[in-house]
Amino acid sequence: MASPDTIATLAELSRRSGIRRVHMLAWRDLDDVEAGGSEVHAHNIAAIWAQAGIEVTHRTSYAAGHPQRATRSGYRVIRKAGRYMVFPRTVAAEIAGRMGPRDGLIEIWNGVPFMSPLWVRGPHAVWLHHVHGPMWQMSLPPGLAAAGRFVEEKVAPRFYRRSPIVTLSNSSRDELVSEMGFAADHLTVVPPGVDQSYSPAGTKTEAPTVLVPAGE
């Protein structure tokens, strides 16, 4: 998944920054039946960080047929609460320290934000893959869809102006600027790389770019 040199570099960055325990908050888990690219990306990064000796706790909503707590690819998974309650319950658990100590926090903003800038203390960053736009209408009744889109595009961004935000492509960055009003120089593009199985004959052509721990 990552070269020995990449793992060694991450381990050194973790040592120098003092960020050895990271909490990663997300809407869904990789084992959720509706998991998609965001969940695959979160899993890959968490697994790479775990290889580098970083203790990662991944908090998500409940995944049917799977235990509330598990260990996957070297990192801890906590699956609690449902589709909507995962947001307030996760925030409450973080504030109360029920998931243990942390040195840094990653919020994966997938439509509904965890509003981490209002309550988190210490190093943190936000992964924001894209604007959901018309996707709201595909999953919610009209009234709720309109409210969700309004919060995502007009209300929540005001609270994230000072939080480091990472997205995965230049097109997503442009969308976040035009639809959510972020300044382009406030967004960092970190391409996820190309998995070797998608290259010609399945040979590795380019190593994935790896996100460093929050705070670096």
Phi, psi and omega in degrees: 000322177216149182288158176303324179296320178296316180298317180296320178296316178297318179298321179291319177299318178298316181296314183292323183277341184079010179263098183247345181230118183238132172260133182241116184257130181213159179292312185233159178262160178301331181275358177294143182295340180257015181298145180221211185298322180299319181289323176296316179299313180300316179298314182299315181292317179300319180294320179293316178299320179298321176300329181275004177091009178274132178276110183252130172245119184255110182257126182218183174282169181296138176248118184306132178084004182235148181293160180293329180232138180202167172240129181224126177052034175091356178239158185270137178242131175238117181245106181219150178076166185265195187305323183254320185288349179301329184289302179294325182289324177293316178299315180298319179295321178294315181297321181279352179075023185285346178260010177093173181290157178217153174255342179202160182223139174245124171258124174263106185273105183242073181088289178266124183276155172274355178057040183303327180300339182279341186225341183282145175238136180099185183301133177204161178210163182237132171258120183231102190284322182190169173273138185279329174046239183295348178297334178302316182294340182281340188238350183226158173299157186309314182296312179293323179298316179296319180294317180298317180294322179296316179296315182297316189266334187244325186266300187301319183304332180300331183271355185249013184298332183254002180268136175298129181237130180245133171231172194256353181206161177294325179294322176293320177301315180298323179293319179294329177288311186284324185265329185246355173080016178285150174284138184302322182283358176269349185252137177249127178266122178235095181301140182283351181086180182242124177296141184298336181290344180262000180270163181305129179063012178074018179266149184286128181246333182207127180286140179298144172285137186246132176289136177276164180303151177304137179104342179276000000 
